[in-house]
């Protein structure tokens, strides 16, 4: 069965420091992986996706993610965190019929 | 991309009543999805709604409880029937509107059942 795991409930980072939000996946076949962000009282916003090609994927708001097949990981990264990056982040994989399977979510808190 | 609106944005309902949530998209899309996000939880897919066919429900969700309409390529409704406090959640619609599996989400409907 397809699944996505986000091992950290919360990640705390100081503003200006690099951030990493972890995601591991378990899928059969080629993985189609996504990151979404949810700000308070708002819907999900698409950040980036990996379908095929370069393992380093660049997305919105300066975020990037690295696909690592051997470690079955797709960690979200940003070189320099902003307070405004504080939000709930979801990793997801796309299975059959375009259904998205979401991880549990990681709350990112960036402190001034 | 696609711009998606949902009505209502939030509601407080009494146990045993029903609420219909509307989802409007600014472009024609084939696939629409309805998700539930329970308090402090991740998103769970309720059903897939394609125009011109019956909605396909995920395990644990049934048509009698969550009837869905998809009358055209830009609109869908989800009804939460005979509500109980356990139905208190955020309900989100999404559409497949980008190249290769890219889904866009509406702002969500925050439902509280008393």
Interface residues (C-beta under 8 A of the other chain):
Chain A: X32 X34 X36 X41 X42 X43 X44 X45 X46 X49 X51 X90 X94 X97 X98 X99 X100 X102 X103 X104 X105
Chain B: X4 X31 X33 X41 X42 X43 X44 X45 X48 X56 X58 X92 X94 X96 X98 X100 X101 X102 X103 X104 X105 X106 X107 X108 X110
